[in-house]
Amino acid sequence: MLSLITKYSTFTGIFKLIVLIIIFVAILFLSYVVTKWYANSGLVKNKTNNISIIENFQLSPGKTISIIRIGEKYVAVAQSKEKIVKLTELTEDQLDFNEKNEIQDTSFKAVFSSLMKERKKSTGKDKHF
C-alpha cells in the first residue's frame, strides 16, 4: 500500500513540474509577443518625417550638443539637465552626412562573431576562456 502511495505522489510531482514549466514558457512567449506588438503599434513613439535627431555629442554627463532636423532646417542645440538652448541654424552644406558614423542595426550574433574573428586574427589561434 505504501509503495502505491509513493509511486502516485512521484508521478503527481513530476506532472505538476511539467505543467509549471509549460505555463512558465507560455507566459514568456506571451510577454514576448505583447512586447513586440506594443513596440510596432506606434504607441511607443510617434514616427514623423518632419523632426529627427541627426547627431548627438556628449560633452559631459548630462550635457550634450545635438543637431536636429526640423522640416528643411537644421538646428544645433545644447542640452543640459536644466534647459535646452538653441545655438545656431545650420545649412545642409555645413553638415557632413558621413555614413561611417551611422549605427547599423545588427544582431548580437553578427557582432559576437566579428569580435571572435578579430580575436583569432590578433592571437593567431583559437583560445578558449
PyRosetta script that sets phi, psi and omega in degrees:
from pyrosetta import init, pose_from_sequence

init()
pose = pose_from_sequence("MLSLITKYSTFTGIFKLIVLIIIFVAILFLSYVVTKWYANSGLVKNKTNNISIIENFQLSPGKTISIIRIGEKYVAVAQSKEKIVKLTELTEDQLDFNEKNEIQDTSFKAVFSSLMKERKKSTGKDKHF")
pose.set_psi(1, -42.0)
pose.set_omega(1, -178.7)
pose.set_phi(2, -65.5)
pose.set_psi(2, -37.0)
pose.set_omega(2, 179.8)
pose.set_phi(3, -67.5)
pose.set_psi(3, -32.7)
pose.set_omega(3, 175.9)
pose.set_phi(4, -64.1)
pose.set_psi(4, -41.4)
pose.set_omega(4, -179.1)
pose.set_phi(5, -66.9)
pose.set_psi(5, -42.3)
pose.set_omega(5, -178.8)
pose.set_phi(6, -69.6)
pose.set_psi(6, -37.3)
pose.set_omega(6, 176.1)
pose.set_phi(7, -64.4)
pose.set_psi(7, -41.3)
pose.set_omega(7, -180.0)
pose.set_phi(8, -66.0)
pose.set_psi(8, -43.1)
pose.set_omega(8, -177.9)
pose.set_phi(9, -70.0)
pose.set_psi(9, -33.3)
pose.set_omega(9, 176.7)
pose.set_phi(10, -66.1)
pose.set_psi(10, -45.3)
pose.set_omega(10, 178.0)
pose.set_phi(11, -62.0)
pose.set_psi(11, -42.5)
pose.set_omega(11, 179.6)
pose.set_phi(12, -64.0)
pose.set_psi(12, -41.7)
pose.set_omega(12, 179.6)
pose.set_phi(13, -64.2)
pose.set_psi(13, -43.5)
pose.set_omega(13, 178.5)
pose.set_phi(14, -65.5)
pose.set_psi(14, -41.8)
pose.set_omega(14, 178.9)
pose.set_phi(15, -61.7)
pose.set_psi(15, -43.4)
pose.set_omega(15, 178.7)
pose.set_phi(16, -63.1)
pose.set_psi(16, -39.7)
pose.set_omega(16, 179.1)
pose.set_phi(17, -64.0)
pose.set_psi(17, -43.9)
pose.set_omega(17, 179.2)
pose.set_phi(18, -63.8)
pose.set_psi(18, -42.6)
pose.set_omega(18, 178.7)
pose.set_phi(19, -62.6)
pose.set_psi(19, -42.6)
pose.set_omega(19, 178.9)
pose.set_phi(20, -64.2)
pose.set_psi(20, -38.9)
pose.set_omega(20, 177.6)
pose.set_phi(21, -65.1)
pose.set_psi(21, -41.9)
pose.set_omega(21, 178.2)
pose.set_phi(22, -63.2)
pose.set_psi(22, -43.2)
pose.set_omega(22, 178.5)
pose.set_phi(23, -63.2)
pose.set_psi(23, -42.2)
pose.set_omega(23, 179.5)
pose.set_phi(24, -61.8)
pose.set_psi(24, -45.6)
pose.set_omega(24, 178.8)
pose.set_phi(25, -64.2)
pose.set_psi(25, -39.3)
pose.set_omega(25, 178.5)
pose.set_phi(26, -64.0)
pose.set_psi(26, -41.0)
pose.set_omega(26, 178.3)
pose.set_phi(27, -65.2)
pose.set_psi(27, -42.4)
pose.set_omega(27, 176.9)
pose.set_phi(28, -61.0)
pose.set_psi(28, -44.3)
pose.set_omega(28, 179.7)
pose.set_phi(29, -63.6)
pose.set_psi(29, -44.7)
pose.set_omega(29, 179.4)
pose.set_phi(30, -63.9)
pose.set_psi(30, -39.1)
pose.set_omega(30, 178.3)
pose.set_phi(31, -66.3)
pose.set_psi(31, -36.9)
pose.set_omega(31, 175.9)
pose.set_phi(32, -63.1)
pose.set_psi(32, -47.1)
pose.set_omega(32, -179.1)
pose.set_phi(33, -63.6)
pose.set_psi(33, -44.4)
pose.set_omega(33, -179.5)
pose.set_phi(34, -65.5)
pose.set_psi(34, -39.8)
pose.set_omega(34, 178.6)
pose.set_phi(35, -64.2)
pose.set_psi(35, -44.2)
pose.set_omega(35, 177.4)
pose.set_phi(36, -62.6)
pose.set_psi(36, -43.4)
pose.set_omega(36, 179.4)
pose.set_phi(37, -62.4)
pose.set_psi(37, -44.1)
pose.set_omega(37, -178.8)
pose.set_phi(38, -64.0)
pose.set_psi(38, -40.1)
pose.set_omega(38, 179.8)
pose.set_phi(39, -67.7)
pose.set_psi(39, -36.3)
pose.set_omega(39, -178.5)
pose.set_phi(40, -86.7)
pose.set_psi(40, -8.1)
pose.set_omega(40, -175.4)
pose.set_phi(41, -76.4)
pose.set_psi(41, -17.2)
pose.set_omega(41, -178.1)
pose.set_phi(42, 90.3)
pose.set_psi(42, -1.2)
pose.set_omega(42, 178.6)
pose.set_phi(43, -74.7)
pose.set_psi(43, -24.5)
pose.set_omega(43, -176.9)
pose.set_phi(44, -77.8)
pose.set_psi(44, -45.9)
pose.set_omega(44, -173.5)
pose.set_phi(45, -141.2)
pose.set_psi(45, 132.2)
pose.set_omega(45, 174.7)
pose.set_phi(46, -79.0)
pose.set_psi(46, 121.0)
pose.set_omega(46, 179.6)
pose.set_phi(47, -92.0)
pose.set_psi(47, 115.8)
pose.set_omega(47, 178.9)
pose.set_phi(48, -123.8)
pose.set_psi(48, 158.4)
pose.set_omega(48, 175.9)
pose.set_phi(49, -100.5)
pose.set_psi(49, -2.3)
pose.set_omega(49, -174.7)
pose.set_phi(50, -96.5)
pose.set_psi(50, -26.1)
pose.set_omega(50, -177.3)
pose.set_phi(51, -128.0)
pose.set_psi(51, 129.1)
pose.set_omega(51, 175.4)
pose.set_phi(52, -153.6)
pose.set_psi(52, 151.2)
pose.set_omega(52, 176.6)
pose.set_phi(53, -91.5)
pose.set_psi(53, 119.4)
pose.set_omega(53, -177.9)
pose.set_phi(54, -81.2)
pose.set_psi(54, -46.6)
pose.set_omega(54, -176.5)
pose.set_phi(55, -156.3)
pose.set_psi(55, 146.3)
pose.set_omega(55, 174.9)
pose.set_phi(56, -122.9)
pose.set_psi(56, 144.2)
pose.set_omega(56, 174.1)
pose.set_phi(57, -137.0)
pose.set_psi(57, 121.6)
pose.set_omega(57, -178.0)
pose.set_phi(58, -88.8)
pose.set_psi(58, 119.4)
pose.set_omega(58, 178.3)
pose.set_phi(59, -80.1)
pose.set_psi(59, -45.0)
pose.set_omega(59, 177.5)
pose.set_phi(60, -157.6)
pose.set_psi(60, 172.4)
pose.set_omega(60, 179.1)
pose.set_phi(61, -57.8)
pose.set_psi(61, 121.4)
pose.set_omega(61, 178.8)
pose.set_phi(62, 88.0)
pose.set_psi(62, 0.8)
pose.set_omega(62, -179.6)
pose.set_phi(63, -131.2)
pose.set_psi(63, 119.6)
pose.set_omega(63, -179.1)
pose.set_phi(64, -135.2)
pose.set_psi(64, 157.3)
pose.set_omega(64, 170.2)
pose.set_phi(65, -113.6)
pose.set_psi(65, 132.8)
pose.set_omega(65, -178.1)
pose.set_phi(66, -128.4)
pose.set_psi(66, 147.0)
pose.set_omega(66, 170.3)
pose.set_phi(67, -108.5)
pose.set_psi(67, 122.5)
pose.set_omega(67, -174.9)
pose.set_phi(68, -119.6)
pose.set_psi(68, 136.4)
pose.set_omega(68, 174.0)
pose.set_phi(69, -99.5)
pose.set_psi(69, 122.8)
pose.set_omega(69, 176.4)
pose.set_phi(70, -122.6)
pose.set_psi(70, 105.2)
pose.set_omega(70, -175.3)
pose.set_phi(71, 66.7)
pose.set_psi(71, -119.3)
pose.set_omega(71, 178.2)
pose.set_phi(72, -99.2)
pose.set_psi(72, -3.9)
pose.set_omega(72, -176.2)
pose.set_phi(73, -99.8)
pose.set_psi(73, 150.1)
pose.set_omega(73, 174.9)
pose.set_phi(74, -115.6)
pose.set_psi(74, 132.6)
pose.set_omega(74, -175.9)
pose.set_phi(75, -128.5)
pose.set_psi(75, 134.3)
pose.set_omega(75, 173.3)
pose.set_phi(76, -97.5)
pose.set_psi(76, 128.2)
pose.set_omega(76, -179.6)
pose.set_phi(77, -129.2)
pose.set_psi(77, 149.7)
pose.set_omega(77, 173.8)
pose.set_phi(78, -106.6)
pose.set_psi(78, 133.2)
pose.set_omega(78, -177.5)
pose.set_phi(79, -122.1)
pose.set_psi(79, 135.7)
pose.set_omega(79, 171.9)
pose.set_phi(80, -133.1)
pose.set_psi(80, -177.4)
pose.set_omega(80, -179.9)
pose.set_phi(81, -66.8)
pose.set_psi(81, -30.3)
pose.set_omega(81, -175.2)
pose.set_phi(82, -90.7)
pose.set_psi(82, -35.1)
pose.set_omega(82, -173.6)
pose.set_phi(83, -156.5)
pose.set_psi(83, 170.5)
pose.set_omega(83, 174.9)
pose.set_phi(84, -123.5)
pose.set_psi(84, 130.0)
pose.set_omega(84, -177.0)
pose.set_phi(85, -123.2)
pose.set_psi(85, 131.3)
pose.set_omega(85, 175.2)
pose.set_phi(86, -75.7)
pose.set_psi(86, 124.1)
pose.set_omega(86, 179.7)
pose.set_phi(87, -88.0)
pose.set_psi(87, -56.4)
pose.set_omega(87, -179.1)
pose.set_phi(88, -164.9)
pose.set_psi(88, 163.9)
pose.set_omega(88, 171.3)
pose.set_phi(89, -95.0)
pose.set_psi(89, 142.8)
pose.set_omega(89, -178.3)
pose.set_phi(90, -119.1)
pose.set_psi(90, 151.7)
pose.set_omega(90, 173.1)
pose.set_phi(91, -96.2)
pose.set_psi(91, 164.8)
pose.set_omega(91, -179.5)
pose.set_phi(92, -65.8)
pose.set_psi(92, -28.0)
pose.set_omega(92, 178.7)
pose.set_phi(93, -69.1)
pose.set_psi(93, -28.0)
pose.set_omega(93, -179.2)
pose.set_phi(94, -77.8)
pose.set_psi(94, -14.2)
pose.set_omega(94, -176.2)
pose.set_phi(95, -97.9)
pose.set_psi(95, 148.2)
pose.set_omega(95, 176.2)
pose.set_phi(96, -111.0)
pose.set_psi(96, 104.3)
pose.set_omega(96, 179.8)
pose.set_phi(97, -86.7)
pose.set_psi(97, 75.6)
pose.set_omega(97, -177.1)
pose.set_phi(98, -84.3)
pose.set_psi(98, 122.7)
pose.set_omega(98, -177.2)
pose.set_phi(99, -73.4)
pose.set_psi(99, -18.1)
pose.set_omega(99, -177.3)
pose.set_phi(100, -67.5)
pose.set_psi(100, -30.1)
pose.set_omega(100, -175.9)
pose.set_phi(101, -81.8)
pose.set_psi(101, -8.5)
pose.set_omega(101, -178.9)
pose.set_phi(102, -71.4)
pose.set_psi(102, 137.8)
pose.set_omega(102, 176.9)
pose.set_phi(103, -81.3)
pose.set_psi(103, 124.8)
pose.set_omega(103, -179.6)
pose.set_phi(104, -87.9)
pose.set_psi(104, 143.2)
pose.set_omega(104, 179.0)
pose.set_phi(105, -84.7)
pose.set_psi(105, 94.4)
pose.set_omega(105, -179.4)
pose.set_phi(106, -118.3)
pose.set_psi(106, 159.5)
pose.set_omega(106, -179.6)
pose.set_phi(107, -82.3)
pose.set_psi(107, 161.8)
pose.set_omega(107, 178.2)
pose.set_phi(108, -61.7)
pose.set_psi(108, -37.1)
pose.set_omega(108, -178.7)
pose.set_phi(109, -62.0)
pose.set_psi(109, -42.4)
pose.set_omega(109, -179.7)
pose.set_phi(110, -66.7)
pose.set_psi(110, -42.8)
pose.set_omega(110, 179.4)
pose.set_phi(111, -64.5)
pose.set_psi(111, -45.2)
pose.set_omega(111, -178.7)
pose.set_phi(112, -63.6)
pose.set_psi(112, -42.1)
pose.set_omega(112, -179.5)
pose.set_phi(113, -67.6)
pose.set_psi(113, -35.9)
pose.set_omega(113, 177.4)
pose.set_phi(114, -67.7)
pose.set_psi(114, -37.0)
pose.set_omega(114, 176.3)
pose.set_phi(115, -65.0)
pose.set_psi(115, -39.7)
pose.set_omega(115, 179.0)
pose.set_phi(116, -66.6)
pose.set_psi(116, -37.3)
pose.set_omega(116, 177.5)
pose.set_phi(117, -64.8)
pose.set_psi(117, -42.2)
pose.set_omega(117, 177.9)
pose.set_phi(118, -63.3)
pose.set_psi(118, -39.0)
pose.set_omega(118, -180.0)
pose.set_phi(119, -65.6)
pose.set_psi(119, -40.5)
pose.set_omega(119, 178.5)
pose.set_phi(120, -64.8)
pose.set_psi(120, -38.9)
pose.set_omega(120, 178.8)
pose.set_phi(121, -64.9)
pose.set_psi(121, -41.9)
pose.set_omega(121, -175.8)
pose.set_phi(122, -73.0)
pose.set_psi(122, -34.2)
pose.set_omega(122, -178.8)
pose.set_phi(123, -93.2)
pose.set_psi(123, -23.4)
pose.set_omega(123, 179.6)
pose.set_phi(124, 84.7)
pose.set_psi(124, -7.0)
pose.set_omega(124, 178.1)
pose.set_phi(125, -150.9)
pose.set_psi(125, 165.3)
pose.set_omega(125, -178.0)
pose.set_phi(126, -89.7)
pose.set_psi(126, 106.3)
pose.set_omega(126, 178.2)
pose.set_phi(127, -102.1)
pose.set_psi(127, 148.6)
pose.set_omega(127, 175.4)
pose.set_phi(128, -102.9)
pose.set_psi(128, 153.5)
pose.set_omega(128, -177.7)
pose.set_phi(129, -70.4)
pose.dump_pdb("model.pdb")
